[in-house]
Amino acid sequence: MDPDVRAFFDTVDDLFAGRVAPATRDAARHALVDMNLARMRARARLAELEAELDGSSDG
């Protein structure tokens, strides 16, 4: 696993265990929201690309 990803998961574990300062909790919360938005955008773009591929194979 990528070290940055592992560090992120460790931070989240600490967050839920209450071992993280409030400012860090807020930063982690914002990072999770940003990651979720990026995931939703990526899924939407993937759906668009798949639709384009499906449309081009019909013709």
CHARMM-style PDB file with segment names, atoms N, HN, CA, C and O in Angstrom:
ATOM      1  N   MET     1       0.850  -1.178   0.000  1.00  0.00      PROA
ATOM      2  CA  MET     1       0.000   0.000   0.000  1.00  0.00      PROA
ATOM      3  C   MET     1       0.896   1.241   0.000  1.00  0.00      PROA
ATOM      4  O   MET     1       1.947   1.270   0.639  1.00  0.00      PROA
ATOM      5  N   ASP     2       0.457   2.249  -0.723  1.00  0.00      PROA
ATOM      6  HN  ASP     2      -0.397   2.225  -1.242  1.00  0.00      PROA
ATOM      7  CA  ASP     2       1.191   3.506  -0.802  1.00  0.00      PROA
ATOM      8  C   ASP     2       1.355   4.102   0.600  1.00  0.00      PROA
ATOM      9  O   ASP     2       0.400   4.128   1.376  1.00  0.00      PROA
ATOM     10  N   PRO     3       2.560   4.578   0.927  1.00  0.00      PROA
ATOM     11  CA  PRO     3       2.788   5.128   2.272  1.00  0.00      PROA
ATOM     12  C   PRO     3       1.876   6.308   2.611  1.00  0.00      PROA
ATOM     13  O   PRO     3       1.456   6.452   3.759  1.00  0.00      PROA
ATOM     14  N   ASP     4       1.568   7.152   1.625  1.00  0.00      PROA
ATOM     15  HN  ASP     4       1.910   7.035   0.693  1.00  0.00      PROA
ATOM     16  CA  ASP     4       0.677   8.282   1.887  1.00  0.00      PROA
ATOM     17  C   ASP     4      -0.731   7.806   2.212  1.00  0.00      PROA
ATOM     18  O   ASP     4      -1.405   8.370   3.075  1.00  0.00      PROA
ATOM     19  N   VAL     5      -1.167   6.769   1.517  1.00  0.00      PROA
ATOM     20  HN  VAL     5      -0.620   6.311   0.817  1.00  0.00      PROA
ATOM     21  CA  VAL     5      -2.494   6.213   1.782  1.00  0.00      PROA
ATOM     22  C   VAL     5      -2.517   5.593   3.176  1.00  0.00      PROA
ATOM     23  O   VAL     5      -3.475   5.776   3.928  1.00  0.00      PROA
ATOM     24  N   ARG     6      -1.467   4.865   3.514  1.00  0.00      PROA
ATOM     25  HN  ARG     6      -0.689   4.717   2.903  1.00  0.00      PROA
ATOM     26  CA  ARG     6      -1.377   4.253   4.845  1.00  0.00      PROA
ATOM     27  C   ARG     6      -1.407   5.341   5.923  1.00  0.00      PROA
ATOM     28  O   ARG     6      -2.103   5.196   6.928  1.00  0.00      PROA
ATOM     29  N   ALA     7      -0.662   6.421   5.721  1.00  0.00      PROA
ATOM     30  HN  ALA     7      -0.097   6.538   4.905  1.00  0.00      PROA
ATOM     31  CA  ALA     7      -0.646   7.514   6.701  1.00  0.00      PROA
ATOM     32  C   ALA     7      -2.028   8.139   6.832  1.00  0.00      PROA
ATOM     33  O   ALA     7      -2.451   8.497   7.931  1.00  0.00      PROA
ATOM     34  N   PHE     8      -2.731   8.269   5.712  1.00  0.00      PROA
ATOM     35  HN  PHE     8      -2.388   7.979   4.819  1.00  0.00      PROA
ATOM     36  CA  PHE     8      -4.084   8.821   5.753  1.00  0.00      PROA
ATOM     37  C   PHE     8      -4.991   7.920   6.583  1.00  0.00      PROA
ATOM     38  O   PHE     8      -5.730   8.404   7.441  1.00  0.00      PROA
ATOM     39  N   PHE     9      -4.941   6.608   6.333  1.00  0.00      PROA
ATOM     40  HN  PHE     9      -4.341   6.214   5.637  1.00  0.00      PROA
ATOM     41  CA  PHE     9      -5.784   5.683   7.094  1.00  0.00      PROA
ATOM     42  C   PHE     9      -5.417   5.694   8.575  1.00  0.00      PROA
ATOM     43  O   PHE     9      -6.296   5.601   9.432  1.00  0.00      PROA
ATOM     44  N   ASP    10      -4.131   5.806   8.879  1.00  0.00      PROA
ATOM     45  HN  ASP    10      -3.418   5.882   8.183  1.00  0.00      PROA
ATOM     46  CA  ASP    10      -3.713   5.898  10.280  1.00  0.00      PROA
ATOM     47  C   ASP    10      -4.290   7.151  10.935  1.00  0.00      PROA
ATOM     48  O   ASP    10      -4.719   7.116  12.089  1.00  0.00      PROA
ATOM     49  N   THR    11      -4.298   8.259  10.188  1.00  0.00      PROA
ATOM     50  HN  THR    11      -3.950   8.288   9.251  1.00  0.00      PROA
ATOM     51  CA  THR    11      -4.871   9.504  10.710  1.00  0.00      PROA
ATOM     52  C   THR    11      -6.360   9.343  10.965  1.00  0.00      PROA
ATOM     53  O   THR    11      -6.873   9.808  11.984  1.00  0.00      PROA
ATOM     54  N   VAL    12      -7.056   8.686  10.043  1.00  0.00      PROA
ATOM     55  HN  VAL    12      -6.640   8.309   9.216  1.00  0.00      PROA
ATOM     56  CA  VAL    12      -8.493   8.457  10.221  1.00  0.00      PROA
ATOM     57  C   VAL    12      -8.738   7.569  11.436  1.00  0.00      PROA
ATOM     58  O   VAL    12      -9.657   7.819  12.215  1.00  0.00      PROA
ATOM     59  N   ASP    13      -7.914   6.529  11.600  1.00  0.00      PROA
ATOM     60  HN  ASP    13      -7.167   6.325  10.967  1.00  0.00      PROA
ATOM     61  CA  ASP    13      -8.040   5.675  12.788  1.00  0.00      PROA
ATOM     62  C   ASP    13      -7.869   6.496  14.063  1.00  0.00      PROA
ATOM     63  O   ASP    13      -8.646   6.356  15.007  1.00  0.00      PROA
ATOM     64  N   ASP    14      -6.847   7.355  14.086  1.00  0.00      PROA
ATOM     65  HN  ASP    14      -6.216   7.469  13.319  1.00  0.00      PROA
ATOM     66  CA  ASP    14      -6.620   8.218  15.247  1.00  0.00      PROA
ATOM     67  C   ASP    14      -7.787   9.174  15.453  1.00  0.00      PROA
ATOM     68  O   ASP    14      -8.185   9.449  16.585  1.00  0.00      PROA
ATOM     69  N   LEU    15      -8.328   9.673  14.355  1.00  0.00      PROA
ATOM     70  HN  LEU    15      -8.005   9.450  13.435  1.00  0.00      PROA
ATOM     71  CA  LEU    15      -9.464  10.594  14.418  1.00  0.00      PROA
ATOM     72  C   LEU    15     -10.630   9.958  15.163  1.00  0.00      PROA
ATOM     73  O   LEU    15     -11.211  10.567  16.060  1.00  0.00      PROA
ATOM     74  N   PHE    16     -10.965   8.729  14.786  1.00  0.00      PROA
ATOM     75  HN  PHE    16     -10.493   8.233  14.057  1.00  0.00      PROA
ATOM     76  CA  PHE    16     -12.099   8.070  15.417  1.00  0.00      PROA
ATOM     77  C   PHE    16     -11.779   7.588  16.829  1.00  0.00      PROA
ATOM     78  O   PHE    16     -12.688   7.354  17.626  1.00  0.00      PROA
ATOM     79  N   ALA    17     -10.514   7.442  17.135  1.00  0.00      PROA
ATOM     80  HN  ALA    17      -9.776   7.632  16.487  1.00  0.00      PROA
ATOM     81  CA  ALA    17     -10.124   7.050  18.488  1.00  0.00      PROA
ATOM     82  C   ALA    17     -10.016   8.269  19.406  1.00  0.00      PROA
ATOM     83  O   ALA    17      -9.779   8.122  20.605  1.00  0.00      PROA
ATOM     84  N   GLY    18     -10.188   9.467  18.849  1.00  0.00      PROA
ATOM     85  HN  GLY    18     -10.380   9.586  17.875  1.00  0.00      PROA
ATOM     86  CA  GLY    18     -10.130  10.676  19.662  1.00  0.00      PROA
ATOM     87  C   GLY    18      -8.740  11.107  20.053  1.00  0.00      PROA
ATOM     88  O   GLY    18      -8.567  11.853  21.017  1.00  0.00      PROA
ATOM     89  N   ARG    19      -7.732  10.642  19.309  1.00  0.00      PROA
ATOM     90  HN  ARG    19      -7.872  10.036  18.526  1.00  0.00      PROA
ATOM     91  CA  ARG    19      -6.351  10.977  19.650  1.00  0.00      PROA
ATOM     92  C   ARG    19      -5.790  12.100  18.780  1.00  0.00      PROA
ATOM     93  O   ARG    19      -4.575  12.287  18.715  1.00  0.00      PROA
ATOM     94  N   VAL    20      -6.658  12.835  18.123  1.00  0.00      PROA
ATOM     95  HN  VAL    20      -7.644  12.683  18.177  1.00  0.00      PROA
ATOM     96  CA  VAL    20      -6.205  13.875  17.203  1.00  0.00      PROA
ATOM     97  C   VAL    20      -6.754  15.220  17.667  1.00  0.00      PROA
ATOM     98  O   VAL    20      -7.892  15.315  18.125  1.00  0.00      PROA
ATOM     99  N   ALA    21      -5.940  16.242  17.545  1.00  0.00      PROA
ATOM    100  HN  ALA    21      -5.015  16.165  17.173  1.00  0.00      PROA
ATOM    101  CA  ALA    21      -6.355  17.595  17.925  1.00  0.00      PROA
ATOM    102  C   ALA    21      -7.530  18.050  17.065  1.00  0.00      PROA
ATOM    103  O   ALA    21      -7.662  17.618  15.920  1.00  0.00      PROA
ATOM    104  N   PRO    22      -8.388  18.922  17.608  1.00  0.00      PROA
ATOM    105  CA  PRO    22      -9.560  19.379  16.848  1.00  0.00      PROA
ATOM    106  C   PRO    22      -9.226  19.951  15.475  1.00  0.00      PROA
ATOM    107  O   PRO    22      -9.953  19.692  14.515  1.00  0.00      PROA
ATOM    108  N   ALA    23      -8.140  20.728  15.355  1.00  0.00      PROA
ATOM    109  HN  ALA    23      -7.550  20.939  16.134  1.00  0.00      PROA
ATOM    110  CA  ALA    23      -7.780  21.304  14.051  1.00  0.00      PROA
ATOM    111  C   ALA    23      -7.452  20.201  13.050  1.00  0.00      PROA
ATOM    112  O   ALA    23      -7.796  20.302  11.872  1.00  0.00      PROA
ATOM    113  N   THR    24      -6.790  19.157  13.519  1.00  0.00      PROA
ATOM    114  HN  THR    24      -6.510  19.075  14.476  1.00  0.00      PROA
ATOM    115  CA  THR    24      -6.466  18.035  12.638  1.00  0.00      PROA
ATOM    116  C   THR    24      -7.729  17.280  12.266  1.00  0.00      PROA
ATOM    117  O   THR    24      -7.869  16.827  11.130  1.00  0.00      PROA
ATOM    118  N   ARG    25      -8.650  17.142  13.211  1.00  0.00      PROA
ATOM    119  HN  ARG    25      -8.536  17.510  14.134  1.00  0.00      PROA
ATOM    120  CA  ARG    25      -9.924  16.483  12.905  1.00  0.00      PROA
ATOM    121  C   ARG    25     -10.664  17.254  11.823  1.00  0.00      PROA
ATOM    122  O   ARG    25     -11.206  16.664  10.888  1.00  0.00      PROA
ATOM    123  N   ASP    26     -10.684  18.581  11.955  1.00  0.00      PROA
ATOM    124  HN  ASP    26     -10.244  19.060  12.714  1.00  0.00      PROA
ATOM    125  CA  ASP    26     -11.357  19.400  10.943  1.00  0.00      PROA
ATOM    126  C   ASP    26     -10.690  19.242   9.583  1.00  0.00      PROA
ATOM    127  O   ASP    26     -11.374  19.114   8.567  1.00  0.00      PROA
ATOM    128  N   ALA    27      -9.366  19.250   9.558  1.00  0.00      PROA
ATOM    129  HN  ALA    27      -8.811  19.354  10.383  1.00  0.00      PROA
ATOM    130  CA  ALA    27      -8.643  19.089   8.298  1.00  0.00      PROA
ATOM    131  C   ALA    27      -8.921  17.718   7.691  1.00  0.00      PROA
ATOM    132  O   ALA    27      -9.110  17.600   6.480  1.00  0.00      PROA
ATOM    133  N   ALA    28      -8.946  16.688   8.525  1.00  0.00      PROA
ATOM    134  HN  ALA    28      -8.793  16.784   9.509  1.00  0.00      PROA
ATOM    135  CA  ALA    28      -9.235  15.339   8.029  1.00  0.00      PROA
ATOM    136  C   ALA    28     -10.661  15.253   7.507  1.00  0.00      PROA
ATOM    137  O   ALA    28     -10.911  14.614   6.485  1.00  0.00      PROA
ATOM    138  N   ARG    29     -11.581  15.882   8.192  1.00  0.00      PROA
ATOM    139  HN  ARG    29     -11.377  16.401   9.022  1.00  0.00      PROA
ATOM    140  CA  ARG    29     -12.979  15.881   7.751  1.00  0.00      PROA
ATOM    141  C   ARG    29     -13.102  16.552   6.386  1.00  0.00      PROA
ATOM    142  O   ARG    29     -13.794  16.047   5.501  1.00  0.00      PROA
ATOM    143  N   HSD    30     -12.430  17.689   6.217  1.00  0.00      PROA
ATOM    144  HN  HSD    30     -11.868  18.099   6.936  1.00  0.00      PROA
ATOM    145  CA  HSD    30     -12.463  18.383   4.927  1.00  0.00      PROA
ATOM    146  C   HSD    30     -11.803  17.537   3.839  1.00  0.00      PROA
ATOM    147  O   HSD    30     -12.275  17.512   2.702  1.00  0.00      PROA
ATOM    148  N   ALA    31     -10.725  16.851   4.178  1.00  0.00      PROA
ATOM    149  HN  ALA    31     -10.341  16.871   5.101  1.00  0.00      PROA
ATOM    150  CA  ALA    31     -10.062  15.989   3.199  1.00  0.00      PROA
ATOM    151  C   ALA    31     -10.983  14.853   2.771  1.00  0.00      PROA
ATOM    152  O   ALA    31     -11.022  14.502   1.591  1.00  0.00      PROA
ATOM    153  N   LEU    32     -11.721  14.278   3.708  1.00  0.00      PROA
ATOM    154  HN  LEU    32     -11.690  14.563   4.666  1.00  0.00      PROA
ATOM    155  CA  LEU    32     -12.661  13.212   3.364  1.00  0.00      PROA
ATOM    156  C   LEU    32     -13.770  13.721   2.454  1.00  0.00      PROA
ATOM    157  O   LEU    32     -14.173  13.030   1.518  1.00  0.00      PROA
ATOM    158  N   VAL    33     -14.264  14.921   2.723  1.00  0.00      PROA
ATOM    159  HN  VAL    33     -13.936  15.483   3.483  1.00  0.00      PROA
ATOM    160  CA  VAL    33     -15.295  15.511   1.865  1.00  0.00      PROA
ATOM    161  C   VAL    33     -14.736  15.740   0.465  1.00  0.00      PROA
ATOM    162  O   VAL    33     -15.392  15.430  -0.529  1.00  0.00      PROA
ATOM    163  N   ASP    34     -13.518  16.286   0.388  1.00  0.00      PROA
ATOM    164  HN  ASP    34     -12.985  16.539   1.196  1.00  0.00      PROA
ATOM    165  CA  ASP    34     -12.890  16.528  -0.912  1.00  0.00      PROA
ATOM    166  C   ASP    34     -12.681  15.227  -1.674  1.00  0.00      PROA
ATOM    167  O   ASP    34     -12.906  15.169  -2.883  1.00  0.00      PROA
ATOM    168  N   MET    35     -12.248  14.180  -0.969  1.00  0.00      PROA
ATOM    169  HN  MET    35     -12.065  14.227   0.013  1.00  0.00      PROA
ATOM    170  CA  MET    35     -12.048  12.882  -1.626  1.00  0.00      PROA
ATOM    171  C   MET    35     -13.369  12.329  -2.131  1.00  0.00      PROA
ATOM    172  O   MET    35     -13.424  11.765  -3.223  1.00  0.00      PROA
ATOM    173  N   ASN    36     -14.420  12.480  -1.364  1.00  0.00      PROA
ATOM    174  HN  ASN    36     -14.375  12.938  -0.476  1.00  0.00      PROA
ATOM    175  CA  ASN    36     -15.723  11.977  -1.774  1.00  0.00      PROA
ATOM    176  C   ASN    36     -16.222  12.722  -3.008  1.00  0.00      PROA
ATOM    177  O   ASN    36     -16.767  12.106  -3.924  1.00  0.00      PROA
ATOM    178  N   LEU    37     -16.042  14.043  -3.037  1.00  0.00      PROA
ATOM    179  HN  LEU    37     -15.600  14.543  -2.292  1.00  0.00      PROA
ATOM    180  CA  LEU    37     -16.447  14.819  -4.210  1.00  0.00      PROA
ATOM    181  C   LEU    37     -15.648  14.405  -5.444  1.00  0.00      PROA
ATOM    182  O   LEU    37     -16.208  14.274  -6.532  1.00  0.00      PROA
ATOM    183  N   ALA    38     -14.349  14.200  -5.276  1.00  0.00      PROA
ATOM    184  HN  ALA    38     -13.895  14.307  -4.392  1.00  0.00      PROA
ATOM    185  CA  ALA    38     -13.513  13.768  -6.398  1.00  0.00      PROA
ATOM    186  C   ALA    38     -13.956  12.393  -6.895  1.00  0.00      PROA
ATOM    187  O   ALA    38     -13.978  12.145  -8.100  1.00  0.00      PROA
ATOM    188  N   ARG    39     -14.304  11.512  -5.980  1.00  0.00      PROA
ATOM    189  HN  ARG    39     -14.286  11.713  -5.001  1.00  0.00      PROA
ATOM    190  CA  ARG    39     -14.773  10.173  -6.362  1.00  0.00      PROA
ATOM    191  C   ARG    39     -16.074  10.272  -7.149  1.00  0.00      PROA
ATOM    192  O   ARG    39     -16.247   9.583  -8.154  1.00  0.00      PROA
ATOM    193  N   MET    40     -16.987  11.123  -6.696  1.00  0.00      PROA
ATOM    194  HN  MET    40     -16.846  11.682  -5.880  1.00  0.00      PROA
ATOM    195  CA  MET    40     -18.265  11.273  -7.398  1.00  0.00      PROA
ATOM    196  C   MET    40     -18.051  11.865  -8.789  1.00  0.00      PROA
ATOM    197  O   MET    40     -18.693  11.439  -9.749  1.00  0.00      PROA
ATOM    198  N   ARG    41     -17.146  12.853  -8.903  1.00  0.00      PROA
ATOM    199  HN  ARG    41     -16.625  13.199  -8.123  1.00  0.00      PROA
ATOM    200  CA  ARG    41     -16.851  13.435 -10.218  1.00  0.00      PROA
ATOM    201  C   ARG    41     -16.225  12.394 -11.140  1.00  0.00      PROA
ATOM    202  O   ARG    41     -16.561  12.323 -12.323  1.00  0.00      PROA
ATOM    203  N   ALA    42     -15.321  11.593 -10.602  1.00  0.00      PROA
ATOM    204  HN  ALA    42     -15.048  11.651  -9.641  1.00  0.00      PROA
ATOM    205  CA  ALA    42     -14.670  10.562 -11.412  1.00  0.00      PROA
ATOM    206  C   ALA    42     -15.688   9.531 -11.893  1.00  0.00      PROA
ATOM    207  O   ALA    42     -15.637   9.099 -13.045  1.00  0.00      PROA
ATOM    208  N   ARG    43     -16.599   9.139 -11.029  1.00  0.00      PROA
ATOM    209  HN  ARG    43     -16.640   9.490 -10.093  1.00  0.00      PROA
ATOM    210  CA  ARG    43     -17.635   8.184 -11.443  1.00  0.00      PROA
ATOM    211  C   ARG    43     -18.531   8.769 -12.524  1.00  0.00      PROA
ATOM    212  O   ARG    43     -18.902   8.074 -13.470  1.00  0.00      PROA
ATOM    213  N   ALA    44     -18.880  10.046 -12.387  1.00  0.00      PROA
ATOM    214  HN  ALA    44     -18.578  10.610 -11.618  1.00  0.00      PROA
ATOM    215  CA  ALA    44     -19.718  10.700 -13.396  1.00  0.00      PROA
ATOM    216  C   ALA    44     -18.981  10.773 -14.727  1.00  0.00      PROA
ATOM    217  O   ALA    44     -19.568  10.516 -15.778  1.00  0.00      PROA
ATOM    218  N   ARG    45     -17.706  11.121 -14.688  1.00  0.00      PROA
ATOM    219  HN  ARG    45     -17.229  11.330 -13.834  1.00  0.00      PROA
ATOM    220  CA  ARG    45     -16.914  11.200 -15.926  1.00  0.00      PROA
ATOM    221  C   ARG    45     -16.774   9.819 -16.547  1.00  0.00      PROA
ATOM    222  O   ARG    45     -16.868   9.682 -17.767  1.00  0.00      PROA
ATOM    223  N   LEU    46     -16.555   8.807 -15.744  1.00  0.00      PROA
ATOM    224  HN  LEU    46     -16.479   8.918 -14.753  1.00  0.00      PROA
ATOM    225  CA  LEU    46     -16.458   7.444 -16.254  1.00  0.00      PROA
ATOM    226  C   LEU    46     -17.755   7.037 -16.939  1.00  0.00      PROA
ATOM    227  O   LEU    46     -17.728   6.414 -18.001  1.00  0.00      PROA
ATOM    228  N   ALA    47     -18.875   7.382 -16.346  1.00  0.00      PROA
ATOM    229  HN  ALA    47     -18.896   7.888 -15.484  1.00  0.00      PROA
ATOM    230  CA  ALA    47     -20.171   7.072 -16.957  1.00  0.00      PROA
ATOM    231  C   ALA    47     -20.305   7.779 -18.304  1.00  0.00      PROA
ATOM    232  O   ALA    47     -20.816   7.196 -19.261  1.00  0.00      PROA
ATOM    233  N   GLU    48     -19.847   9.040 -18.387  1.00  0.00      PROA
ATOM    234  HN  GLU    48     -19.432   9.513 -17.610  1.00  0.00      PROA
ATOM    235  CA  GLU    48     -19.887   9.768 -19.660  1.00  0.00      PROA
ATOM    236  C   GLU    48     -19.031   9.073 -20.714  1.00  0.00      PROA
ATOM    237  O   GLU    48     -19.464   8.890 -21.852  1.00  0.00      PROA
ATOM    238  N   LEU    49     -17.823   8.690 -20.333  1.00  0.00      PROA
ATOM    239  HN  LEU    49     -17.472   8.838 -19.409  1.00  0.00      PROA
ATOM    240  CA  LEU    49     -16.924   8.031 -21.278  1.00  0.00      PROA
ATOM    241  C   LEU    49     -17.478   6.686 -21.732  1.00  0.00      PROA
ATOM    242  O   LEU    49     -17.387   6.335 -22.908  1.00  0.00      PROA
ATOM    243  N   GLU    50     -18.052   5.934 -20.795  1.00  0.00      PROA
ATOM    244  HN  GLU    50     -18.126   6.219 -19.839  1.00  0.00      PROA
ATOM    245  CA  GLU    50     -18.650   4.648 -21.164  1.00  0.00      PROA
ATOM    246  C   GLU    50     -19.819   4.852 -22.121  1.00  0.00      PROA
ATOM    247  O   GLU    50     -19.998   4.073 -23.057  1.00  0.00      PROA
ATOM    248  N   ALA    51     -20.613   5.894 -21.890  1.00  0.00      PROA
ATOM    249  HN  ALA    51     -20.467   6.527 -21.130  1.00  0.00      PROA
ATOM    250  CA  ALA    51     -21.736   6.188 -22.782  1.00  0.00      PROA
ATOM    251  C   ALA    51     -21.226   6.563 -24.171  1.00  0.00      PROA
ATOM    252  O   ALA    51     -21.810   6.157 -25.176  1.00  0.00      PROA
ATOM    253  N   GLU    52     -20.139   7.336 -24.233  1.00  0.00      PROA
ATOM    254  HN  GLU    52     -19.664   7.666 -23.417  1.00  0.00      PROA
ATOM    255  CA  GLU    52     -19.549   7.690 -25.522  1.00  0.00      PROA
ATOM    256  C   GLU    52     -19.061   6.444 -26.251  1.00  0.00      PROA
ATOM    257  O   GLU    52     -19.275   6.297 -27.455  1.00  0.00      PROA
ATOM    258  N   LEU    53     -18.406   5.552 -25.523  1.00  0.00      PROA
ATOM    259  HN  LEU    53     -18.232   5.672 -24.545  1.00  0.00      PROA
ATOM    260  CA  LEU    53     -17.917   4.315 -26.141  1.00  0.00      PROA
ATOM    261  C   LEU    53     -19.075   3.461 -26.636  1.00  0.00      PROA
ATOM    262  O   LEU    53     -19.014   2.904 -27.732  1.00  0.00      PROA
ATOM    263  N   ASP    54     -20.117   3.356 -25.845  1.00  0.00      PROA
ATOM    264  HN  ASP    54     -20.167   3.809 -24.955  1.00  0.00      PROA
ATOM    265  CA  ASP    54     -21.288   2.581 -26.258  1.00  0.00      PROA
ATOM    266  C   ASP    54     -21.923   3.190 -27.497  1.00  0.00      PROA
ATOM    267  O   ASP    54     -22.357   2.467 -28.393  1.00  0.00      PROA
ATOM    268  N   GLY    55     -21.978   4.510 -27.552  1.00  0.00      PROA
ATOM    269  HN  GLY    55     -21.625   5.098 -26.824  1.00  0.00      PROA
ATOM    270  CA  GLY    55     -22.559   5.196 -28.699  1.00  0.00      PROA
ATOM    271  C   GLY    55     -21.724   5.033 -29.957  1.00  0.00      PROA
ATOM    272  O   GLY    55     -22.272   4.900 -31.051  1.00  0.00      PROA
ATOM    273  N   SER    56     -20.396   5.043 -29.814  1.00  0.00      PROA
ATOM    274  HN  SER    56     -19.951   5.151 -28.925  1.00  0.00      PROA
ATOM    275  CA  SER    56     -19.530   4.925 -30.990  1.00  0.00      PROA
ATOM    276  C   SER    56     -19.484   3.503 -31.520  1.00  0.00      PROA
ATOM    277  O   SER    56     -19.200   3.298 -32.700  1.00  0.00      PROA
ATOM    278  N   SER    57     -19.757   2.517 -30.679  1.00  0.00      PROA
ATOM    279  HN  SER    57     -19.988   2.683 -29.720  1.00  0.00      PROA
ATOM    280  CA  SER    57     -19.735   1.124 -31.147  1.00  0.00      PROA
ATOM    281  C   SER    57     -21.036   0.739 -31.836  1.00  0.00      PROA
ATOM    282  O   SER    57     -21.097  -0.281 -32.522  1.00  0.00      PROA
ATOM    283  N   ASP    58     -22.089   1.557 -31.657  1.00  0.00      PROA
ATOM    284  HN  ASP    58     -22.039   2.386 -31.100  1.00  0.00      PROA
ATOM    285  CA  ASP    58     -23.372   1.267 -32.301  1.00  0.00      PROA
ATOM    286  C   ASP    58     -23.359   1.643 -33.776  1.00  0.00      PROA
ATOM    287  O   ASP    58     -24.093   1.057 -34.571  1.00  0.00      PROA
ATOM    288  N   GLY    59     -22.534   2.611 -34.146  1.00  0.00      PROA
ATOM    289  HN  GLY    59     -21.937   3.087 -33.499  1.00  0.00      PROA
ATOM    290  CA  GLY    59     -22.569   3.165 -35.484  1.00  0.00      PROA
ATOM    291  C   GLY    59     -21.759   2.417 -36.436  1.00  0.00      PROA
ATOM    292  OT1 GLY    59     -21.698   2.777 -37.611  1.00  0.00      PROA
TER     293      GLY     59
END
